[in-house]
Amino acid sequence: MTGLQRVISRRLVLGALVGAFVTVAMPRLGYALDLATAKANGWVGERRDGYLGVIDGAPAEARTLVDTINAERREAYNGVAASNSVPLNQVEALAGQKLIDRAVPGTYIMDAAGRWIRK
């Protein structure tokens, strides 16, 4: 296998693992309904780094929810990074893109300039 083939293979495996996490693990965190409500109310949004952010004016409960979910995401991302021998920031960026792509229209996402916009 050539070096390029190994890189492509690793990226495919990494993408599949992150995709599986985003699709399967997130609802199992137990916060799906609360997170959906917080997003629908415009209190939280998906950041490009794979974590949630709190929108200005959100209630304190939104910060607590974001902190809890982000800690669980960080743990999962660390596991994916370690098992694939890739940098954590690569896993975070890939997860962030997948989460933004899957965000419901009308919810907040962070653009490339770091601004919150409605999808």
N, C-alpha and C positions, 0 to 999 in steps of 0.2 A: 504494500500500500504506500503510495507516495505521500509526501508531507501535505500536499494540498488535499488529498483524499482524507487524511486523518483530521485535518481542520474542518472540512465539510462534515464529516461523520460526527465529530464532537459537537459541532453546532446543531446538527439535526437532533442528536440525543438530548442536548441541553434544551433546545426548543421544545421538544416533546415533554421533557420533565417539567419545565416551567408551565407549559400549556396544561398539563395534567393537574398541576398544583392549582392553577387559576380556575380550572373547570370543576375539579372535584373537591379539593381541600377547603376552599373558601366557604362554601355553604356549610361545611361541617364545623366551622369555627363557632357556630351558634349565634352569630351576630347578623345573619343574612337579613332578617326582617328589620332589625334596628338600623343596619347599615343602609338598606334600601330606603327606609324612611328618612334617614339623615341626608342621603343623597337627594331624594325627591324634594326635601325641604330646602335644599341649597345650602346645607350646613357643612358638608364635606365634599371633597372631590379627589379624583385620582391624579397623583403626581407622576411625572415622567420617570422618577427613580424607583417606582414600584410600591410606593407607600402612599398613604392617605394624607391629605392636608385639610386643615380646618379653614373654612371661609370666614372672613371678618363678619362679626355680628352673630356668630353661631352661639348657642347656649353652652354652658360648661359641660353638660352631658356629652356633647359632641366631641370635646377634647378628650374626655375619658374613654369614649368608644374608640377614637382614632389611636390613642396611645396603646390600648389593649390590642387592637387588631394589628397595628404596626409592629409591636413586639412579637406577635405570632408570625407575621410575615417574615420578619428578620430571621427568626429561628428557622423557618422553612427555607428561605433563600440560602442561609448558611449551609444547611444540609445539602441542598442541590449543588452549591459551589464546591463543597468539600468532596462530594461523591463523584464529581466530574472534573476535579482538579482545574477549575477555572476561577478567575477572580470574582469576588462577591459583587462588585459593581457591574460586571457583565450580566450576571443573573438578575440583578435589580433592574437594570435597563431593559432587558428582554421582558421581564414580568411587567414593568411599567407600560411598555408599548402594547402588550397583550391586553392589559386591564383597560387602557385608554381606548383601544380598538373595540373592546366589548362593552364600553360604558353606554348606558342608555341615553338616547338623544334627550337633550334638555338638562342633563346633569353637568356638573362642573368638571373640567379637566384642565390640567396645566399645559400651556403651550410652550414652545421652544424658548420663548423669552422669559418664562417664569410667571406669566400672567394667567389668572383664572379666567377661563372662557366657558361658555355653554356649548356643549357638543351639539 
